[in-house]
């Protein structure tokens, strides 16, 4: 799981509080053997900018979920919720 985020991004901060930092979501990631990576775009970064563009995202937030055996990640919605994310993780 890759969280493309920035400290100045209000939506990113809401998603962190409501979903990404919740104990039950973090436990679900651990149970699914998912690694939580952060691509911090707080300061300009060409590699992150290139990946956002490559995936068709106008900016942060962007969330990529790499499923086992799949060549490409799923791009998750900009607004996350714990139930949706946990259901996706259960499929692993």
N, C-alpha and C positions, 0 to 999 in steps of 0.2 A: 504494500500500500504506500503510495507516495502522495504526500500532502504538499501541494504547491501553495505557499502561504506568504504573508507579509504582516509585519506588526501594524502597519497602517491600514490594513484591509479589514473593514468592519465586519463583513460577511464571514471572513476567515475566523475572526475572534468569536463570533456567535457560534459558528460550527464547532469550535474548540470547546466552548462551555457546554453546549447542548448535546454534543455527540462524541467528539474525538477524545476528550479527556475523561469521559465517564468510565468508572470502574468496570461496568458490565460490558462495554464495548471493548475496552482494553483486554479483558479476560477472554472475550470471544476471539479477538485477534490472536491471543496467545494459544488458545485451544485449536485454532485453525492453522497454527504455525506460520502466521503472517508477520512479516517484519514491517514495522512502521518507520518509514523514512520521511524526512522533511526537506523540501526544496525551498529554502528561505529566500524570498525575493524582496526582502525589506530594502536592501541596497541593490541597485542594478547588477544583473549577472547575465552575461551573454549566453551561457549554456542553458540556464533556466528560460530565458526569453526565447531562445531557439526552440526548445521543447514545447513551450506554450503555443508558439506559432505553428509548429509541426502538427500539433493535435487540434488546431483550429480554435484555440482558446484566446479570447481577447486580453486575458490577464488572469490574475489570481482572484478567487481560489480556483484550483483545478485539482481533482482527486482521481488518481489512477489506481485501479485494483487489478493486480496481476493474478490471474487464476492459474493453478497448476496445469502445466501442459498446454496452455494457450499461448500463441505467439505474440498476441497483442493484448494490452490491458483494456479493461472496461473503463470508460470515462464516466464517473459518477456525477450525479446532479450537483449544481453549485450549492444548493441548500441541502444539507444532510439531515437525516434523523436517525436516531439510534436503532429503531426497529428495522428500517430498511437495510442499514449496514450490517446488522447482526444476521438478518435473513440471508444476505449475500454470503457472509462468512460461513454460515451453516452448510452451504452447498459445497464447501471445500471438504 
